[in-house]
Amino acid sequence: MRLGGDLGGHEVEDEHAQLEGENIFVMTEYRALHQDIRRLRVLILTIMPAKIATETQIMRKLSNTPLQVEVDLLRTKTHEATHVSAGHLETFYRTFDDIRDIHYDGLIITGAPVEQMPFEEVDYWPELCQIMDWSTTHVHSTLHICWGAQAGLYHHYGIQKYDLPAKASGVFEHYLVKPQSPLVRGFDDRFYAVHSRNTDVRREDVEAEPQLEVVAVSDEVGLYIVKSTDSRRFFVFGHPEYDTDTLRLEYERDVKRGLNPQVPAHYFPNDDPTAEPRNVWRVPPESGWRGRHGASRDL
C-alpha cells in the first residue's frame, strides 16, 4: 500500500512506522513506481472524529491483497475536525478541491456520529452531496459504511432512516441473500458482523427500489449489505473494519458519559463486560472486501 500525496518529513516516517506496526505493508514511492503493475487508486473520505483509528482500520483491510493500492485520504472542508491534530490533517489529508479532477477505482465513505440528526442539519451535508455526485463520474465504485450507507441511500434514492428504540450494538449473525456476489465470496452461509448504530433503514424500502438489491441481512438487526444493480454503489450498515476492542472502547466511553448503555450483544463472553472479547467477524481473505472492492468491476 502507498499513501498518496506529496508527503515527506518525520511525521510521514512516524505514520509509516505506525502502519507497519499494525501489520500494514507500506510501499515506498520509489518501489511503487518501479513495479510493472497498474495500481488501484482508492479515496477514503473519513468523517469519523477518530480519524487516525478509522483510517488505520480501513487500511489494514486494504493492505491484505497482492494488488498495489494507492490511498488518498479526504476530509470535509466545511467541518473543523477536533479529534486530530492540524498537522496530521495538513500532511495526510486532501480536500475536495484537491482531488476533483482525479479519477479513482474506489471511494470509501465512513460513518459519522450524526445519525440521529436529519441529514440536512449536518453541517457538511452539502459538501458530502457534492462528493457523492462527483463520484458518479469520477469513481468506479463506492463503498458506504454505517451512517455513510444511510446517507448514500438517502441522497441517491431518497430512502429514509428511522430511529431505533435502542442502540443496535454488538456482534450479530447474518445470512446471505445474494451469495453469488463476489463481494461476499468465501463467506459462510451464516456469518457474524459488528453493528453500532442508533438508526435503521428498512428492508422493504430498499426492496421497493428497482435499482437496489439486498446482499446480506440479520434476523436481529436487519440489513447488512445492499448494492446497486449496476455494482457501482455498495452500502454496509455495520462495521467490518472494527478492531477486536472497538466496541468495548465505545461501551466504556458511553458508561463514562453516564449514558447507561446496554452491553454490546454477543460480544463479551457470557455478556460480561470485564471479560476479553473475541473477534469472530474477520472477513475471509478471498472475499471482495480485501482490496478488491476498489476495482470491483466484477462485483
C-alpha positions as CSV (number, residue, x, y, z in Angstrom):
1,M,0.0,0.0,0.0
2,R,1.2,3.5,-0.7
3,L,-0.2,6.7,0.8
4,G,-0.9,9.3,-1.9
5,G,0.1,12.9,-1.9
6,D,3.3,14.8,-1.8
7,L,4.5,13.5,1.5
8,G,7.7,13.9,3.3
9,G,9.3,14.5,6.7
10,H,9.4,12.9,10.1
11,E,5.6,12.9,10.6
12,V,5.3,10.7,7.4
13,E,8.0,8.4,8.7
14,D,6.2,8.1,12.0
15,E,2.9,7.4,10.2
16,H,4.6,4.6,8.1
17,A,6.1,3.1,11.2
18,Q,2.7,3.1,12.9
19,L,1.1,1.4,9.9
20,E,3.8,-1.2,9.7
21,G,3.4,-1.8,13.4
22,E,-0.3,-2.5,12.6
23,N,0.9,-5.2,10.2
24,I,0.0,-3.0,7.2
25,F,2.6,-3.2,4.4
26,V,3.6,0.3,3.3
27,M,5.4,0.6,0.0
28,T,7.9,3.4,-0.8
29,E,7.1,5.6,-3.7
30,Y,10.3,4.5,-5.5
31,R,9.3,0.9,-5.3
32,A,5.7,1.6,-6.3
33,L,6.8,3.4,-9.4
34,H,9.2,0.7,-10.5
35,Q,6.7,-2.2,-10.3
36,D,5.1,-3.1,-13.6
37,I,1.6,-3.1,-12.1
38,R,-1.3,-0.7,-12.5
39,R,-2.1,0.3,-9.0
40,L,-5.6,0.8,-7.7
41,R,-6.4,4.3,-6.6
42,V,-8.7,4.4,-3.6
43,L,-10.0,7.5,-1.9
44,I,-11.1,7.3,1.7
45,L,-13.5,10.1,3.0
46,T,-13.0,9.9,6.8
47,I,-15.8,11.7,8.6
48,M,-15.4,9.8,11.9
49,P,-14.0,12.0,14.6
50,A,-11.3,9.4,15.5
51,K,-9.7,9.8,12.0
52,I,-6.4,8.0,12.7
53,A,-8.0,5.0,14.2
54,T,-10.6,4.8,11.4
55,E,-8.0,5.2,8.6
56,T,-5.8,2.6,10.2
57,Q,-8.6,0.1,10.5
58,I,-9.6,0.5,6.8
59,M,-6.1,0.5,5.5
60,R,-5.4,-2.7,7.4
61,K,-8.2,-4.3,5.3
62,L,-7.0,-2.8,2.1
63,S,-3.4,-3.9,2.7
64,N,-4.2,-7.6,2.7
65,T,-4.0,-8.0,-1.0
66,P,-1.3,-8.7,-3.6
67,L,-2.5,-5.7,-5.5
68,Q,-0.8,-2.4,-5.3
69,V,-3.2,0.1,-3.7
70,E,-2.6,3.9,-3.6
71,V,-4.7,5.6,-0.9
72,D,-5.7,9.2,-0.8
73,L,-7.3,10.5,2.4
74,L,-10.1,13.0,2.1
75,R,-11.7,15.3,4.7
76,T,-14.6,17.7,4.5
77,K,-13.6,21.4,4.2
78,T,-16.8,22.6,5.8
79,H,-16.4,20.9,9.1
80,E,-13.5,21.5,11.5
81,A,-12.1,18.3,13.0
82,T,-11.4,18.4,16.7
83,H,-10.0,14.9,17.4
84,V,-6.9,15.0,15.3
85,S,-4.1,17.5,15.0
86,A,-4.0,20.2,12.3
87,G,-0.6,18.9,11.4
88,H,-1.9,15.4,10.6
89,L,-4.7,16.8,8.5
90,E,-2.4,19.1,6.6
91,T,0.2,16.3,6.0
92,F,-2.1,13.4,5.0
93,Y,-5.5,14.7,4.0
94,R,-6.8,16.4,0.9
95,T,-9.9,18.4,0.4
96,F,-12.4,18.0,-2.5
97,D,-10.8,20.9,-4.4
98,D,-7.5,19.0,-4.4
99,I,-9.0,15.8,-6.0
100,R,-12.0,16.9,-8.1
101,D,-10.1,16.3,-11.3
102,I,-8.8,12.8,-10.4
103,H,-10.4,9.5,-11.3
104,Y,-10.4,6.7,-8.7
105,D,-11.1,3.0,-8.8
106,G,-12.8,3.1,-5.4
107,L,-14.2,5.5,-2.8
108,I,-14.9,4.6,0.8
109,I,-17.3,6.9,2.8
110,T,-17.1,6.2,6.5
111,G,-19.7,6.5,9.2
112,A,-20.1,9.5,11.5
113,P,-21.7,10.1,14.9
114,V,-24.5,12.3,13.5
115,E,-27.1,9.6,12.7
116,Q,-29.8,11.0,14.9
117,M,-29.7,14.3,13.2
118,P,-31.7,15.0,10.0
119,F,-29.3,14.7,7.1
120,E,-29.8,18.3,6.0
121,E,-28.8,19.6,9.5
122,V,-25.3,18.0,9.3
123,D,-23.0,21.0,8.7
124,Y,-21.1,19.3,5.9
125,W,-24.1,17.7,4.2
126,P,-24.0,20.0,1.1
127,E,-20.3,19.1,0.6
128,L,-20.9,15.4,1.1
129,C,-23.7,15.5,-1.5
130,Q,-21.3,17.3,-3.9
131,I,-18.7,14.5,-3.3
132,M,-21.3,11.7,-3.8
133,D,-22.5,13.4,-7.1
134,W,-18.9,13.7,-8.3
135,S,-18.3,10.0,-7.5
136,T,-20.8,9.0,-10.2
137,T,-18.4,10.3,-12.9
138,H,-15.0,10.0,-11.3
139,V,-15.2,6.8,-9.2
140,H,-15.8,3.3,-10.5
141,S,-17.4,2.0,-7.3
142,T,-18.2,3.5,-3.9
143,L,-18.4,1.7,-0.5
144,H,-20.6,3.5,2.1
145,I,-20.2,2.4,5.7
146,C,-22.8,2.7,8.5
147,W,-24.1,6.3,8.6
148,G,-22.3,6.8,5.2
149,A,-24.5,4.0,3.9
150,Q,-27.7,5.7,5.2
151,A,-26.5,9.0,3.7
152,G,-25.8,7.4,0.4
153,L,-29.2,5.7,0.2
154,Y,-31.0,8.9,1.1
155,H,-29.1,11.1,-1.3
156,H,-29.2,8.8,-4.3
157,Y,-32.5,7.0,-3.8
158,G,-34.5,9.1,-1.3
159,I,-34.6,6.2,1.3
160,Q,-35.2,7.4,4.8
161,K,-33.6,6.3,8.1
162,Y,-35.5,5.7,11.3
163,D,-34.6,5.9,15.0
164,L,-34.3,2.6,16.7
165,P,-35.9,2.1,20.1
166,A,-32.5,1.0,21.5
167,K,-29.0,1.2,20.0
168,A,-28.0,-1.8,17.8
169,S,-24.6,-2.6,19.3
170,G,-22.9,-6.0,19.2
171,V,-21.9,-8.9,17.0
172,F,-24.8,-10.4,15.2
173,E,-25.4,-13.4,13.0
174,H,-26.2,-12.8,9.3
175,Y,-27.1,-14.8,6.3
176,L,-26.6,-14.2,2.6
177,V,-29.5,-13.2,0.3
178,K,-27.2,-12.9,-2.8
179,P,-24.4,-15.4,-2.2
180,Q,-23.2,-15.2,-5.8
181,S,-21.9,-11.7,-5.3
182,P,-18.1,-11.7,-5.4
183,L,-18.2,-9.2,-2.6
184,V,-19.1,-12.0,-0.2
185,R,-17.1,-14.7,-1.9
186,G,-15.8,-17.1,0.8
187,F,-18.4,-16.1,3.4
188,D,-20.1,-18.9,5.3
189,D,-23.9,-19.3,4.8
190,R,-24.1,-17.8,8.3
191,F,-21.5,-15.2,9.4
192,Y,-21.0,-12.6,12.1
193,A,-20.7,-8.9,11.7
194,V,-20.5,-5.8,14.0
195,H,-23.2,-3.2,14.3
196,S,-23.1,0.0,16.3
197,R,-25.9,2.4,15.3
198,N,-29.0,4.2,16.7
199,T,-30.9,4.3,13.4
200,D,-32.1,1.9,10.8
201,V,-33.0,1.6,7.1
202,R,-36.0,-0.7,6.4
203,R,-35.6,-3.7,4.2
204,E,-38.9,-3.1,2.5
205,D,-37.9,0.4,1.5
206,V,-34.8,-1.0,-0.2
207,E,-36.6,-3.8,-1.9
208,A,-39.1,-1.3,-3.3
209,E,-36.3,0.4,-5.2
210,P,-35.6,-1.4,-8.5
211,Q,-32.1,-0.1,-8.7
212,L,-31.0,-1.8,-5.4
213,E,-30.7,-5.4,-4.2
214,V,-30.1,-6.9,-0.8
215,V,-27.0,-9.0,-0.3
216,A,-26.9,-9.9,3.4
217,V,-29.2,-9.4,6.4
218,S,-29.6,-10.3,10.1
219,D,-32.8,-11.5,11.8
220,E,-31.9,-9.4,14.8
221,V,-30.7,-6.1,13.3
222,G,-31.9,-6.1,9.7
223,L,-29.9,-5.0,6.7
224,Y,-26.2,-5.5,6.5
225,I,-25.2,-5.2,2.8
226,V,-27.1,-3.6,0.0
227,K,-25.8,-2.9,-3.5
228,S,-26.9,-1.1,-6.6
229,T,-27.8,-3.4,-9.5
230,D,-25.0,-1.9,-11.6
231,S,-22.5,-2.7,-8.9
232,R,-21.3,0.9,-8.7
233,R,-22.5,1.5,-5.1
234,F,-22.3,-0.7,-2.0
235,F,-23.9,0.0,1.3
236,V,-22.8,-1.7,4.5
237,F,-24.7,-0.9,7.7
238,G,-22.2,-2.4,10.1
239,H,-18.5,-2.1,10.7
240,P,-16.4,-4.8,9.1
241,E,-13.4,-2.6,9.8
242,Y,-13.7,-2.6,13.6
243,D,-10.9,-4.0,15.7
244,T,-11.5,-6.5,18.4
245,D,-11.7,-3.9,21.2
246,T,-13.5,-1.1,19.3
247,L,-17.0,-2.0,20.7
248,R,-15.5,-2.2,24.2
249,L,-14.0,1.2,23.9
250,E,-17.3,2.6,22.7
251,Y,-19.2,0.9,25.5
252,E,-16.7,2.2,28.2
253,R,-16.9,5.7,26.7
254,D,-20.7,5.7,26.9
255,V,-20.5,4.4,30.5
256,K,-18.2,7.3,31.5
257,R,-20.6,9.7,29.8
258,G,-23.4,8.4,32.0
259,L,-25.5,7.2,29.1
260,N,-26.2,3.8,30.8
261,P,-25.6,1.8,27.6
262,Q,-26.6,-1.8,27.1
263,V,-23.8,-4.3,27.0
264,P,-23.0,-5.0,23.3
265,A,-24.9,-8.1,22.3
266,H,-23.0,-11.4,21.7
267,Y,-19.7,-9.6,22.1
268,F,-18.2,-10.3,25.6
269,P,-18.1,-13.9,26.7
270,N,-21.2,-14.6,28.8
271,D,-22.1,-10.9,28.2
272,D,-19.6,-10.0,30.9
273,P,-18.0,-6.6,30.1
274,T,-15.0,-7.4,32.3
275,A,-14.1,-10.4,30.0
276,E,-11.9,-10.2,27.0
277,P,-14.0,-10.1,23.7
278,R,-13.2,-12.4,20.8
279,N,-13.1,-11.4,17.2
280,V,-15.4,-13.6,15.2
281,W,-16.1,-11.2,12.3
282,R,-12.9,-11.2,10.3
283,V,-13.5,-11.0,6.6
284,P,-12.5,-14.1,4.5
285,P,-9.2,-13.3,2.6
286,E,-10.7,-14.4,-0.7
287,S,-13.7,-12.0,-0.5
288,G,-14.2,-8.8,-2.4
289,W,-13.5,-6.7,0.8
290,R,-9.8,-7.1,0.9
291,G,-8.6,-4.5,-1.5
292,R,-10.7,-5.7,-4.5
293,H,-13.7,-3.5,-4.0
294,G,-11.7,-0.6,-5.3
295,A,-11.6,-2.3,-8.7
296,S,-14.9,-4.2,-8.2
297,R,-15.6,-4.3,-11.9
298,D,-16.8,-7.9,-11.4
299,L,-18.9,-7.3,-8.4
